[in-house]
Amino acid sequence: MDLSRFRWTPNPLQGALVATALACLLHSSTAATEFFVATTGSNTNPGTQAAPFRTIQHAADLMQPGDACVLRGGTYRETVRPRISGAPGKPLRFVAFGGESVTVSGADLLAGDWSVHGGNVYKGATDKRFVQLFADGKMMYEARWPNSPLDDPMVMNRAEAGAGTDYDTLADPSLPPGDWNGALVLIWPGSRWTNSTRQVVDYVAGKGFRFDRTLRPAKADPYHETDPYRPRPGNPYLLFGSLAGLDTPGEWCLDADKGVVYLFPVGGGSPASHTIEVKQRDYAFDLSGLGCVEVHGVNVFAAAVNMTDAHDCLLENCRLRYPEHLREIDGYKMPPIKNVVTGRNNEWRHCSIACSATTALRLAGENNRLVNSLVHEADYLGTSRGGLELSGTGAVVRQCTLFRAGRDIVQHGGAK
């Protein structure tokens, strides 16, 4: 699926306002300092426009209330956490230089030599550990069965469990050949209200396998005559994480014990002719517990923005893609959401959030806002979460477009 047609783009007036604000910022006669950062810079430089720093974090360590960090175009592979908060009327500002594309990425380049493993599959040595791999800026799929179309993360082909499936065993006469022991199964058990992963044990092709841990709930459901979470025939599932499933373009597999990654490149040829990246960090900006910090005009790739317990912070004109991914799920026992706004009086404005494994954004706390923004392709793993989760007091979602979520578009438990 071509997600570019859903891309949020500021209108010319908004762009002019951003440029004007930046110009005013750079030519201010106040005592505030403007630090410049560029991918060609050095942290031994003074941080001026002519001699910029290399990393955003270096500037963040030096900033005082009212200061600005101006980012020249390029990709910055780091997590930025300001040393201190700004102050009312004197925020810390991180601003993309006018007309230049700036990305803060949670992914690192996967460098090294590639060789043919067999057919169109290549292999390379790596000491990195990761759960998500990208080729030319697009998420590839961990080797799976059945295969799914690469162009739309919301389309997930699944098999159906057969007779004999229960809390501890999955049976299916269509199970593929090969060794899937140690791989993972993602299954929507019982009434399919949520899903879980389990490791595959004692795999027999065309027959079945055991789960490494039971899917029997720790406590019986008191509201139904039969257990709505009991796996049964017809439940959808898929297998992933085995070299046996690496059979179609756009798939990969990591053997962490051997330090080898396998990849079936789209279009054929060596991965060396593509930009291969792997997720290494959860956050592009960590503003948790901070106040009066602003981020303007920055793209965020393979990472999230953390505003847990923040106050009076602003994210504006930012585009977030692939903010989170996870490999293992255990029903309602989910890891923390990554894009989080709690605390008070924070705002995300004119932003887009696309391609999140679970929730795209959690908006809680007091008087926090999501305004004129776009949220789509959320919860592509089909978990129990919503694309947008609302709670707390005084949350505002205004002039936003939300569409395509794996379960609920919006969940609002306890919101007031």
C-alpha positions in Angstrom: 0.0 0.0 0.0 1.4 3.4 -0.9 1.2 5.3 2.4 2.4 8.5 0.8 -1.1 9.4 -0.3 -2.0 9.7 3.4 1.0 11.9 4.2 0.1 15.0 6.2 1.6 18.1 4.6 1.5 21.6 6.1 -0.3 24.2 4.0 1.7 27.1 2.6 0.5 29.5 5.3 1.6 27.1 8.0 5.0 26.7 6.3 5.4 30.5 6.1 4.5 30.8 9.8 7.2 28.2 10.7 9.8 30.0 8.5 8.9 33.4 10.0 9.1 32.0 13.6 12.5 30.5 12.8 13.8 33.7 11.3 12.6 35.6 14.4 14.3 33.0 16.5 17.6 33.2 14.7 17.7 37.0 14.7 16.5 37.6 18.3 18.2 40.3 20.2 17.7 38.5 23.5 20.4 36.7 25.4 19.1 33.3 24.2 21.6 31.2 22.3 21.0 29.4 19.0 23.0 26.2 18.7 23.4 24.6 15.2 23.7 20.9 14.5 24.6 19.2 11.3 25.4 15.7 10.3 28.7 17.1 8.9 29.5 18.9 12.1 31.7 18.1 15.1 31.1 18.3 18.8 34.4 20.1 19.2 33.0 23.0 17.2 31.4 26.0 18.8 27.9 25.1 17.6 27.5 28.1 15.3 25.9 28.0 11.9 29.3 28.1 10.3 30.7 25.5 12.6 27.9 23.3 13.9 27.8 20.5 16.4 27.5 16.9 15.2 24.8 15.6 17.7 21.6 17.0 18.9 22.3 15.7 22.4 25.5 17.7 22.7 23.5 20.9 22.1 20.8 19.7 24.5 23.4 19.3 27.2 24.3 23.0 26.9 20.9 24.6 26.4 19.4 27.0 28.9 15.8 28.3 29.1 15.0 30.3 25.9 17.8 28.6 23.8 17.2 27.0 20.5 18.8 24.0 18.7 18.6 24.5 14.9 18.9 21.2 13.0 20.3 21.1 9.5 19.0 18.5 7.1 19.9 14.8 7.5 19.4 11.8 9.7 20.4 11.8 13.4 20.6 8.4 15.0 20.3 9.2 18.7 17.9 9.7 21.6 17.7 13.3 22.7 17.0 14.2 26.3 17.5 17.8 27.4 19.5 18.2 30.6 17.0 20.7 32.1 13.5 22.1 31.4 12.7 25.3 29.8 10.7 28.0 31.6 7.4 29.8 30.9 7.9 32.1 28.0 11.4 30.6 27.5 11.1 27.1 26.2 13.9 24.9 24.9 13.3 24.7 21.1 14.5 22.0 18.7 13.7 23.4 15.2 14.4 22.0 11.7 16.2 24.5 9.6 13.9 26.1 7.0 13.4 24.0 3.9 15.5 21.1 5.0 14.4 17.6 5.9 15.5 16.5 9.4 15.0 13.0 10.7 15.7 11.7 14.2 15.9 7.9 13.9 15.7 5.0 16.3 17.4 2.8 13.7 21.1 2.2 12.9 22.6 1.2 9.6 23.4 -2.5 9.2 26.8 -2.3 7.7 29.0 -5.2 6.6 29.6 -7.7 3.8 26.8 -9.8 2.4 27.1 -13.1 0.7 24.6 -15.5 -1.0 23.1 -18.0 1.4 21.0 -19.7 -1.2 18.9 -18.7 -4.1 17.9 -15.0 -3.6 18.6 -15.1 0.2 21.7 -13.2 1.4 23.4 -13.4 4.8 25.6 -11.1 6.8 27.4 -11.1 10.1 26.1 -8.9 12.9 26.4 -8.4 16.6 23.3 -6.3 16.8 20.1 -7.6 18.4 16.9 -6.3 16.9 13.2 -7.0 16.3 12.6 -4.7 13.3 14.5 -4.3 10.0 14.0 -1.7 7.2 15.2 -1.6 3.6 15.2 1.8 2.0 13.0 3.2 4.7 10.3 0.5 4.6 9.7 -2.2 7.2 10.5 -5.7 6.1 8.8 -8.7 7.7 10.4 -11.3 9.9 10.2 -14.6 8.0 6.7 -15.9 8.4 4.0 -18.4 7.3 1.7 -17.7 5.7 3.3 -14.9 3.7 1.7 -11.4 3.8 1.8 -8.6 1.2 4.7 -6.2 2.0 2.9 -3.1 0.8 0.3 -2.9 3.5 1.0 -3.6 7.2 -2.7 -3.8 7.9 -3.2 -6.9 5.7 -2.0 -10.0 7.6 -2.6 -13.4 6.0 -3.2 -16.1 8.7 -3.8 -19.8 8.8 -6.6 -21.5 10.8 -6.1 -23.9 13.7 -7.5 -27.3 13.2 -9.2 -30.0 15.3 -7.2 -30.9 18.4 -6.1 -27.3 19.2 -6.3 -26.4 22.9 -4.6 -24.5 25.6 -1.2 -26.3 25.1 -1.3 -27.5 21.5 -2.0 -26.3 18.0 -3.0 -28.8 15.3 -3.2 -28.0 11.6 -2.7 -30.5 8.7 -1.5 -27.6 6.5 1.5 -26.8 8.6 4.5 -26.2 6.3 7.7 -28.3 6.1 10.9 -27.3 7.7 12.1 -26.8 11.3 10.0 -24.2 13.1 11.1 -25.2 16.6 12.1 -22.1 18.5 10.1 -19.9 16.3 7.0 -18.0 17.5 3.3 -18.5 16.9 1.0 -15.5 17.0 -2.6 -16.7 17.7 -6.0 -15.1 18.3 -7.5 -17.7 20.7 -11.1 -18.4 21.6 -13.3 -15.4 20.9 -10.4 -13.5 19.3 -10.6 -10.5 21.6 -6.9 -10.4 21.9 -3.8 -12.3 20.8 -0.7 -13.9 22.2 2.6 -15.3 21.2 4.2 -18.5 22.3 7.4 -20.3 21.3 6.9 -23.4 19.1 8.0 -26.7 20.6 8.0 -30.3 19.2 7.0 -29.1 15.7 5.8 -31.7 13.2 5.0 -30.5 9.7 1.4 -31.3 8.6 0.4 -32.2 12.1 1.0 -29.8 15.0 3.2 -28.5 17.8 3.1 -27.6 21.5 3.3 -24.1 23.1 6.2 -23.5 25.4 3.7 -22.1 27.9 0.1 -22.8 28.3 -2.5 -20.4 27.1 -4.9 -21.3 29.9 -5.7 -18.1 31.9 -4.4 -17.9 35.4 -7.9 -17.1 36.6 -11.2 -18.4 35.2 -13.5 -16.0 33.4 -16.5 -15.4 35.8 -18.7 -13.8 33.2 -19.2 -16.6 30.6 -20.3 -20.3 30.8 -17.3 -21.3 28.7 -13.8 -19.8 28.6 -13.7 -17.2 25.8 -9.9 -17.4 25.7 -9.6 -21.1 25.1 -7.9 -21.9 21.8 -10.1 -23.8 19.4 -10.4 -24.9 15.8 -10.8 -22.0 13.4 -8.7 -19.6 15.4 -6.4 -17.5 13.2 -2.6 -17.7 13.7 0.7 -17.3 12.0 4.2 -18.5 12.5 7.3 -16.3 12.3 11.0 -16.2 13.2 12.4 -19.3 11.5 14.8 -19.5 8.5 12.4 -22.2 7.2 9.9 -19.4 6.4 12.3 -17.1 4.5 10.9 -17.7 1.1 9.6 -14.4 -0.3 11.0 -10.9 -1.1 11.0 -8.5 1.9 11.5 -11.1 4.6 14.4 -11.5 7.0 15.5 -13.7 9.9 18.1 -13.2 12.6 20.1 -16.0 14.2 21.2 -14.1 17.3 23.2 -17.0 18.6 25.3 -17.3 15.5 25.4 -13.6 14.8 24.0 -13.9 11.3 21.1 -12.0 9.7 19.4 -13.4 6.5 17.5 -11.2 4.0 15.5 -11.8 0.8 15.8 -8.3 -0.8 13.0 -6.9 -2.8 13.9 -6.7 -6.5 16.7 -9.2 -6.1 20.4 -8.4 -5.9 22.6 -7.9 -2.9 21.4 -5.9 0.2 24.6 -3.9 -0.3 22.7 -2.0 -3.0 20.0 -0.9 -0.5 20.0 1.1 2.8 19.5 -1.6 5.5 18.6 -0.3 9.0 17.6 -2.1 12.2 15.7 -0.6 15.2 18.0 0.1 18.2 16.3 2.8 20.2 12.8 3.3 21.6 12.8 7.1 21.6 13.9 10.0 19.4 13.0 12.6 22.1 12.7 11.7 25.8 11.0 14.6 27.5 9.6 12.6 30.4 9.4 14.7 33.6 10.5 17.9 31.7 8.6 21.1 31.0 8.5 23.8 28.4 10.3 21.9 25.6 9.3 22.3 21.9 10.1 20.2 18.8 9.2 21.7 15.4 9.3 20.3 11.9 11.2 17.1 12.7 10.6 13.6 11.2 10.8 10.7 13.6 11.6 7.3 12.2 11.5 3.9 14.0 11.2 5.7 17.4 8.7 7.5 19.6 8.4 10.7 21.6 8.1 10.3 25.4 6.2 13.0 27.2 5.4 11.0 30.4 4.8 13.4 33.3 5.8 16.3 31.1 4.2 19.8 31.2 3.8 22.6 28.7 5.6 20.8 26.0 4.8 21.0 22.2 5.4 18.7 19.2 4.5 20.6 16.0 4.7 19.8 12.3 6.3 16.4 13.0 5.9 13.2 11.1 6.3 9.9 13.0 6.6 6.6 11.1 7.1 3.2 12.8 7.1 4.6 16.3 7.1 1.2 17.9 7.4 -2.5 17.2 7.3 -5.6 19.4 7.8 -9.3 18.9 6.1 -11.0 21.8 2.6 -10.4 23.1 0.8 -12.0 26.1 -2.8 -11.2 25.8 -3.7 -8.1 27.9 -0.3 -8.1 29.5 1.2 -5.6 27.1 4.5 -3.6 27.3 4.2 0.1 27.8 3.0 2.3 24.9 5.9 4.3 23.5 4.3 7.5 22.2 2.9 8.8 25.5 1.6 12.2 26.7 0.8 12.5 30.4 1.5 15.3 32.8 -0.3 18.5 32.0 -0.8 21.1 29.3 1.1 19.3 26.5 0.1 19.4 22.8 0.8 17.6 19.6 -0.2 19.8 16.7 -0.1 19.4 12.9 1.5 15.9 13.3 1.1 12.5 11.6 1.6 9.1 13.2 1.7 6.0 10.9 2.5 2.3 11.2 2.5 1.6 14.9 2.6 -2.0 16.1 0.1 -1.2 18.8 -1.2 2.2 20.1 -0.1 5.2 18.0 -0.5 7.6 21.0 -1.6 7.5 24.6 -3.1 10.8 25.7 -3.6 11.0 29.5 -2.8 13.3 32.4 -4.5 16.7 32.5 -5.5 19.0 29.7 -3.3 17.4 27.0 -4.2 17.9 23.4 -3.9 16.3 19.9 -4.9 18.9 17.3 -5.1 18.9 13.5 -3.2 15.7 13.2 -3.4 12.4 11.3 -3.2 8.9 12.8 -3.4 5.8 10.7 -2.1 2.2 10.2 -2.2 1.8 14.0 -2.1 -1.5 15.9 -1.0 -3.5 12.8 -0.4 -6.5 15.1 -4.1 -6.7 15.9 -3.7 -6.5 19.7 -6.3 -5.5 22.3 -5.2 -1.9 22.1 -6.7 1.1 20.4 -5.1 3.3 17.8 -5.5 6.2 20.1 -5.9 5.7 23.9 -7.5 8.4 26.0 -7.7 8.7 29.7 -7.1 11.3 32.4 -8.9 14.7 32.6 -9.6 17.3 30.0 -8.0 15.5 27.0 -8.8 17.2 23.7 -8.7 15.6 20.2 -9.7 18.2 17.7 -9.7 18.5 13.9 -8.0 15.1 13.6 -8.3 12.3 11.1 -8.0 8.7 12.5 -8.4 5.6 10.3 -7.2 2.0 9.9 -6.6 0.4 13.2 -6.1 -3.3 14.1 -8.9 -3.3 16.6 -10.5 0.0 18.0 -9.7 3.4 16.4 -10.1 5.0 19.9 -10.2 3.5 23.4 -11.1 5.9 26.2 -11.0 4.1 29.5 -11.6 6.5 32.4 -11.3 9.7 30.3 -13.1 12.7 31.8 
